[in-house]
Amino acid sequence: MLALLAAVMLLIAAGCSKASQTNENAAESTVPDGDAMLVIGAYSVVKDAFTDILPAFQSYWLKETGQKVIFQESYEASGTQARAIAGGFEADVAVLAMEGDLNKVADAGFITHDWKSQSSGGMITNSIVVLGTRAGNPLGIKDWEDLTQKGVKVLYPNPKTSGGAQWDINAIYGAGLKQSEEKNGIKDPEFAKSFLKSIHTNVESLDKSGRASMAAFEYGVGDVIVTYENELLARIKKGIAYDIVVPKSTILIENPAAVVDKNTDKHGTRKIAEAFVAYLHTEEAQRLFVEHGFRAVNEKVAADTKDRYIVPAELFDISYLGGWSEVKASLYSKKGIWYQVLADL
């Protein structure tokens, strides 16, 4: 197992090194006269979908304007990427795992427009938090409670760096609140904290990103992974045998994208950056997202593809937890519930 973990860490380190090099070199790249370069700073999980979406936009833009687009891409854990952009990485477009990370970029003065006023509230994809098991679900995992059982090894990433991890923890904590409501008629934060703690006790490791956590799972670490539904659907489509368990209570994941105003104005790329973000909401792009396991935000595509997905009986969104400002304060502040759980263990 030590050798296995070492191999996984080497792969993750190599990926992070590559992403760091991309961050350093993105703004320094040169393009031929007449072409345009667009720098994308994105969270790691969207990378596979962008292998199809970026070329599709290139074709669209060439047809519309006669101009060739060259993309400079960086993929990192969402929290890490947000801090990089807020710290000076000159991304023209930020595509992140959650609203809170995009707000970090805005709070640093790099996004100056109201990005939530855009199409679909600024969100480009939806998903839900699910449980992934080995083929055949050998441990008989059915819901969150099964992750509290002795000997069950659980994986999810580190919420300090990963937006996906915060979605995972929000889902578990929210499921605890739902249970307390069913039992007592009110939301009980102490019950939800205890529920989160009982699952975290079985967590095998806290990887840097959702993609790194998925890589560890693929290399044999853990029995159950808490992750985005789209991560598992994409791998199953590629022939990797996993079972997906959809909890009765789980959270709706909403992933945003926005033009980074300060950088586009510096680079002279505002027009193409705005066109790219708008394109991500189009039917063409949304269908490509669906092919990579995401749930569409485009109403027509969502209606056309609804039979592909399970709607959990008690699906909730971030507003059930009070919104991102409340979640940041109550769960992830220095004295928040998440850090209380860590301290207790």
DAHUGI-V819342 format. One record per residue. N is the residue number from 1. RES is the residue in one small letter. OMEGA is omega as a letter, one per 20 degrees, with the letter a starting at -180 (999 if undefined). Layout:
BEGIN
n:N res:RES omega:OMEGA
n:N res:RES omega:OMEGA
END
This chain:
BEGIN
n:1 res:m omega:r
n:2 res:l omega:r
n:3 res:a omega:r
n:4 res:l omega:a
n:5 res:l omega:r
n:6 res:a omega:r
n:7 res:a omega:r
n:8 res:v omega:a
n:9 res:m omega:r
n:10 res:l omega:r
n:11 res:l omega:a
n:12 res:i omega:r
n:13 res:a omega:r
n:14 res:a omega:r
n:15 res:g omega:r
n:16 res:c omega:r
n:17 res:s omega:r
n:18 res:k omega:r
n:19 res:a omega:r
n:20 res:s omega:r
n:21 res:q omega:r
n:22 res:t omega:r
n:23 res:n omega:a
n:24 res:e omega:a
n:25 res:n omega:a
n:26 res:a omega:a
n:27 res:a omega:a
n:28 res:e omega:a
n:29 res:s omega:r
n:30 res:t omega:r
n:31 res:v omega:r
n:32 res:p omega:r
n:33 res:d omega:r
n:34 res:g omega:r
n:35 res:d omega:r
n:36 res:a omega:r
n:37 res:m omega:r
n:38 res:l omega:a
n:39 res:v omega:a
n:40 res:i omega:r
n:41 res:g omega:a
n:42 res:a omega:r
n:43 res:y omega:a
n:44 res:s omega:a
n:45 res:v omega:a
n:46 res:v omega:a
n:47 res:k omega:a
n:48 res:d omega:r
n:49 res:a omega:a
n:50 res:f omega:r
n:51 res:t omega:r
n:52 res:d omega:a
n:53 res:i omega:a
n:54 res:l omega:r
n:55 res:p omega:r
n:56 res:a omega:r
n:57 res:f omega:r
n:58 res:q omega:r
n:59 res:s omega:r
n:60 res:y omega:a
n:61 res:w omega:r
n:62 res:l omega:r
n:63 res:k omega:a
n:64 res:e omega:a
n:65 res:t omega:a
n:66 res:g omega:a
n:67 res:q omega:r
n:68 res:k omega:r
n:69 res:v omega:r
n:70 res:i omega:r
n:71 res:f omega:r
n:72 res:q omega:a
n:73 res:e omega:r
n:74 res:s omega:r
n:75 res:y omega:a
n:76 res:e omega:r
n:77 res:a omega:a
n:78 res:s omega:r
n:79 res:g omega:r
n:80 res:t omega:r
n:81 res:q omega:r
n:82 res:a omega:r
n:83 res:r omega:r
n:84 res:a omega:a
n:85 res:i omega:r
n:86 res:a omega:a
n:87 res:g omega:r
n:88 res:g omega:r
n:89 res:f omega:a
n:90 res:e omega:r
n:91 res:a omega:r
n:92 res:d omega:r
n:93 res:v omega:r
n:94 res:a omega:r
n:95 res:v omega:a
n:96 res:l omega:a
n:97 res:a omega:a
n:98 res:m omega:a
n:99 res:e omega:a
n:100 res:g omega:r
n:101 res:d omega:r
n:102 res:l omega:r
n:103 res:n omega:r
n:104 res:k omega:r
n:105 res:v omega:r
n:106 res:a omega:a
n:107 res:d omega:r
n:108 res:a omega:r
n:109 res:g omega:a
n:110 res:f omega:r
n:111 res:i omega:a
n:112 res:t omega:r
n:113 res:h omega:r
n:114 res:d omega:a
n:115 res:w omega:a
n:116 res:k omega:r
n:117 res:s omega:a
n:118 res:q omega:a
n:119 res:s omega:r
n:120 res:s omega:r
n:121 res:g omega:a
n:122 res:g omega:a
n:123 res:m omega:a
n:124 res:i omega:r
n:125 res:t omega:r
n:126 res:n omega:r
n:127 res:s omega:r
n:128 res:i omega:r
n:129 res:v omega:a
n:130 res:v omega:r
n:131 res:l omega:r
n:132 res:g omega:r
n:133 res:t omega:r
n:134 res:r omega:a
n:135 res:a omega:r
n:136 res:g omega:r
n:137 res:n omega:a
n:138 res:p omega:r
n:139 res:l omega:r
n:140 res:g omega:a
n:141 res:i omega:a
n:142 res:k omega:a
n:143 res:d omega:a
n:144 res:w omega:a
n:145 res:e omega:a
n:146 res:d omega:r
n:147 res:l omega:r
n:148 res:t omega:a
n:149 res:q omega:a
n:150 res:k omega:r
n:151 res:g omega:r
n:152 res:v omega:a
n:153 res:k omega:a
n:154 res:v omega:r
n:155 res:l omega:q
n:156 res:y omega:a
n:157 res:p omega:a
n:158 res:n omega:a
n:159 res:p omega:r
n:160 res:k omega:a
n:161 res:t omega:a
n:162 res:s omega:r
n:163 res:g omega:r
n:164 res:g omega:r
n:165 res:a omega:r
n:166 res:q omega:r
n:167 res:w omega:a
n:168 res:d omega:a
n:169 res:i omega:r
n:170 res:n omega:r
n:171 res:a omega:a
n:172 res:i omega:a
n:173 res:y omega:r
n:174 res:g omega:r
n:175 res:a omega:r
n:176 res:g omega:r
n:177 res:l omega:r
n:178 res:k omega:r
n:179 res:q omega:a
n:180 res:s omega:r
n:181 res:e omega:r
n:182 res:e omega:a
n:183 res:k omega:a
n:184 res:n omega:r
n:185 res:g omega:r
n:186 res:i omega:r
n:187 res:k omega:a
n:188 res:d omega:a
n:189 res:p omega:r
n:190 res:e omega:r
n:191 res:f omega:a
n:192 res:a omega:r
n:193 res:k omega:r
n:194 res:s omega:r
n:195 res:f omega:r
n:196 res:l omega:r
n:197 res:k omega:a
n:198 res:s omega:r
n:199 res:i omega:a
n:200 res:h omega:r
n:201 res:t omega:a
n:202 res:n omega:a
n:203 res:v omega:a
n:204 res:e omega:r
n:205 res:s omega:r
n:206 res:l omega:a
n:207 res:d omega:a
n:208 res:k omega:a
n:209 res:s omega:r
n:210 res:g omega:r
n:211 res:r omega:r
n:212 res:a omega:r
n:213 res:s omega:r
n:214 res:m omega:r
n:215 res:a omega:r
n:216 res:a omega:r
n:217 res:f omega:a
n:218 res:e omega:r
n:219 res:y omega:r
n:220 res:g omega:r
n:221 res:v omega:r
n:222 res:g omega:r
n:223 res:d omega:a
n:224 res:v omega:r
n:225 res:i omega:r
n:226 res:v omega:a
n:227 res:t omega:r
n:228 res:y omega:r
n:229 res:e omega:a
n:230 res:n omega:r
n:231 res:e omega:a
n:232 res:l omega:r
n:233 res:l omega:a
n:234 res:a omega:a
n:235 res:r omega:r
n:236 res:i omega:r
n:237 res:k omega:r
n:238 res:k omega:r
n:239 res:g omega:r
n:240 res:i omega:a
n:241 res:a omega:r
n:242 res:y omega:r
n:243 res:d omega:r
n:244 res:i omega:r
n:245 res:v omega:r
n:246 res:v omega:r
n:247 res:p omega:r
n:248 res:k omega:r
n:249 res:s omega:r
n:250 res:t omega:a
n:251 res:i omega:r
n:252 res:l omega:r
n:253 res:i omega:r
n:254 res:e omega:a
n:255 res:n omega:a
n:256 res:p omega:r
n:257 res:a omega:a
n:258 res:a omega:r
n:259 res:v omega:r
n:260 res:v omega:a
n:261 res:d omega:a
n:262 res:k omega:a
n:263 res:n omega:r
n:264 res:t omega:r
n:265 res:d omega:r
n:266 res:k omega:a
n:267 res:h omega:a
n:268 res:g omega:a
n:269 res:t omega:a
n:270 res:r omega:a
n:271 res:k omega:a
n:272 res:i omega:r
n:273 res:a omega:r
n:274 res:e omega:r
n:275 res:a omega:r
n:276 res:f omega:r
n:277 res:v omega:r
n:278 res:a omega:r
n:279 res:y omega:a
n:280 res:l omega:r
n:281 res:h omega:a
n:282 res:t omega:r
n:283 res:e omega:a
n:284 res:e omega:a
n:285 res:a omega:a
n:286 res:q omega:r
n:287 res:r omega:r
n:288 res:l omega:r
n:289 res:f omega:r
n:290 res:v omega:r
n:291 res:e omega:r
n:292 res:h omega:r
n:293 res:g omega:a
n:294 res:f omega:r
n:295 res:r omega:a
n:296 res:a omega:r
n:297 res:v omega:r
n:298 res:n omega:a
n:299 res:e omega:a
n:300 res:k omega:r
n:301 res:v omega:r
n:302 res:a omega:r
n:303 res:a omega:a
n:304 res:d omega:a
n:305 res:t omega:a
n:306 res:k omega:a
n:307 res:d omega:r
n:308 res:r omega:a
n:309 res:y omega:r
n:310 res:i omega:r
n:311 res:v omega:a
n:312 res:p omega:a
n:313 res:a omega:a
n:314 res:e omega:r
n:315 res:l omega:r
n:316 res:f omega:r
n:317 res:d omega:a
n:318 res:i omega:r
n:319 res:s omega:r
n:320 res:y omega:r
n:321 res:l omega:r
n:322 res:g omega:a
n:323 res:g omega:a
n:324 res:w omega:r
n:325 res:s omega:r
n:326 res:e omega:r
n:327 res:v omega:r
n:328 res:k omega:a
n:329 res:a omega:a
n:330 res:s omega:a
n:331 res:l omega:a
n:332 res:y omega:r
n:333 res:s omega:a
n:334 res:k omega:r
n:335 res:k omega:a
n:336 res:g omega:a
n:337 res:i omega:a
n:338 res:w omega:a
n:339 res:y omega:r
n:340 res:q omega:r
n:341 res:v omega:r
n:342 res:l omega:a
n:343 res:a omega:a
n:344 res:d omega:a
n:345 res:l omega:999
END
